[in-house]
Amino acid sequence: MSCSPEHTSIDLSKLKLLNSGGDLAEYRAKLQGDKNPDRKIVSVCTGTGCKAYKCDSLAEALRDEVCKAGLEEKVEIVATGCHGFCERGALMVIYPEEILYQKVKSENAADIVAKTLAKGEVIEELLFVDPVSGKKCTKENDIPFYKHQQQELMHGGRMLDPRKIDDYIARDGYSALVKVLGEMKGDEVIDQITKSGLRGRGGGGFPTGVKWRTCKDAPGEQRYVICNADEGDPGAYMDRSLLEGNPHLIIEGMIIGAFAIGSSQGYVYVRNEYPLAVSNLTTALEQARAMGLLGKSILGSDFSFDIKVVRGGGAFVCGESTALMASLEGYVGEPRAKHIHTVEQGLYDQPSNLNNVETWANVPLIINKGVDWFTGIGTGDVSKNPWGGSKGTKIFSLVGKVNNTGLVEVPMGATLRQIIFDIGGGIRDGKKFKGVQTGGPSGGCLPEKFLDQPVDFDELTKAGSMMGSGGMIVMDEDTCMVDFARYFLNFLRDESCGKCTTCREGLKRMWELTNDICEGRGTQKHIEKLESLAKVVMDGSLCALGQTAANPVLSTLKYYREEYEGHIERGECIGRVCKPLISFHITAECNGCNLCALNCPYDAISGEKKKGDTYKIDQDKCTKCRICYQSCKFDAIDIRTGTQG
Amino acid sequence: MIDIVIDGKTIQAEQGASLLQTALDNGIDIPHLCYHPAVEAYGACRLCLVEVTAESHGRKKTKLTTSCNYPVLPGIEVVTDSENIRENRKGVLELLIARAPKAKRVRELAAEYGVDAQAYPVSGEECILCGLCIQVCKDVMGVEALGFIGRGDKKDVGTPFDDLSKECIGCASCASVCPTQCIEVIDTADTRELPRWRAIHKLVRCRICGKAVATEKHLAHLKKTVNMDEDVRSVCPTCRREFYAKQAMAEGHM
């Protein structure tokens, strides 16, 4: 037989219309029975990160080789969602052996099929080498990055093709929906979600069940359920990966929520910059609709509900609930006053229940696995008070100066140290940890003394930061905390909608003040002004963007005040970042290789080609571009600051 | 009508009404720039901050909020002047005077609150982006010639593509509500210019006394929206009164 590329688009008219839960169970049994139970499954990550490493051609090459080798009955290639370890893409895992290959290229496909899939031989070159221990890891669970995680939400997406509803159904997909439609009343669903202690994953941490209850009880002709997929924190992509990798999980969560609340219309508000998420979600919705899992009379019941995808134009502020609803209505994404909550009067002035992608993704799991399973994970006690703890797992986007970057899912209450050092493998290049930014632009920055702080909704807030939606940026000793605060102010002054004087003008002025400090013009008055202005911005602004915008400044002023003072009093930037406060010098370590002089774009370096300190940098010509520093093989470039300079 | 407490005094107010308007109606002054009773409160300038204590989930909570868009609700207690409120208003005024140092109303308020006019480098704008011009154009005149452009600290007000708007009728309502008087209106013998919107309109003169009545487009707009005789429309308000008075006398009503 000939080996032709797989058809990725599924003919909707050939999908079976399911009229009951029994139909679905029968269909699932058939799907499971059709496949060889002893087959090997090759899960090839086709998330956005791995796409940059050409994972699509890798998956195609693997299919081709499997076909050529006649292994089609024994091996299934699955193009899945994000595996999380994005910096090591393209990633693939062979089950049941759990052999993980990283940095795989399509040229490796023939070898992988001939050696590993046909003969069980492991290809050493494709294994992950732990940068901390230097050990080669064969199985994914040998890798510290995976070993210390608890993937509940992400695991499903790593085993199925998000473009095929059959894959989701075969793995018990939509069974929570069947349970809800067949056995439960709306109020029971709300009770279960409330008892589970599930709290809003977008960062607010409001108990989901309480929100659903308020929405259900609010008077209105039409109730809406909305999925907030307008993720915009710098460096964060948890929701993106979930939507791309397992869209049916979110859809199932929304249908259950709509059933509980009594809604017939849902919306997913997703950023247009997430093309793969938009595409996979749209495909998933079409397939679900064609099978009677969405639309009129879902699974033959008298419950009808449909979902529309609305693409956002990329304004950060549209992640704020009222701005999002304004944008959904076709207006400019500006927040509105929330004296009456959106669950009572939101979209088109109707009761509207908005939850984040990750919150929705938790719903089918709670229904299927039960309240006790969920409350068994996490911190605190939610049996009497839904605010009493943080339950379940949380996905974090671990980025910055750690050895292993990517998406990590851990139980609530895992400490910063576990995430950054056990999973993240600590700081790169043997540098020292300086701080971790959690909660995106609304969060704060925490120093080393908080490393053993459990990460959940309440603990990080006590320390002056917040868990937020799950962004986690790790910084090493080469980071300047004033520059860091300036970065977030710059982000926010641009992303503010500009309505409130306090946010629009205040953030601009706060940016100017930090910029003055970074450029060596700061005085003690600058710090005082930053502190007093921060209060005006936080107290005087309408929405959460402005109300939390000063957090990066306030937390760095609290924990790294000596850096601000160093800039002001001694012209010293200890992170060696702020250009006006640093200078570059060549030390006696110089080997005379001339590489720095060759690379210098401004001809600022000259000297005699011999060992010793003959090379000099002309400070008038130097633009502090760092190229010499980065290209020197002998660590002979010294960056001086403050009194050293 | 319900009872609410403002600065310790019990006041009768209409539920849902603007808290700021209610205070003003009762002789309690709260500084404001972007509020105008003719349009829905937008809450941009942040000067009308007050402290509202309300019950939520069985607990009393006090928060700082703008009073213009806060509705009168049963049981609320309002404080319109406190150390905290003054500090915040002062902070807002520092920001506003740095943005619009020439604006008379901003300067008056800044002086009243003892604000340091040199707290920040002056940016020399005159507009404070309160949005009243946009709202009055859209919601009162029904025209929509103006809108906000951009966001964040690059936000601005203008016409589409900063060009002469086809929609603008030259009524100058925008100028009349502007709290910083930064929309200039230049009337010459037969034109009206609004340089901020790059608009030049033909003025129609009163056929009786020769004074400017309105722009041609404004009169055309009135023809569509107001039931008024053609004869009357092209006559200035003074002559119009005279016209109606004479008509009434001739018909023997007076």
Interface residues (C-beta under 8 A of the other chain):
Chain A: A315 V317 V332 A337 H339 I340 L492 R493 D494 E495 S496 C497 G498 K499 C500 T501 T502 R504 E505 G506 L507 K508 R509 E512 K529 S532 L533 K535 V536 D539 G540 S541 L542
Chain B: Y42 G43 A44 C45 R46 L47 L49 L64 T65 T66 N69 Y70 P71 L73 N84 E87 N88 G91 V92 L95 L96 A98 R99 A119 Y120 P121 I128 L129 G131 F148 G150 R151 G152 D153 K154 K155
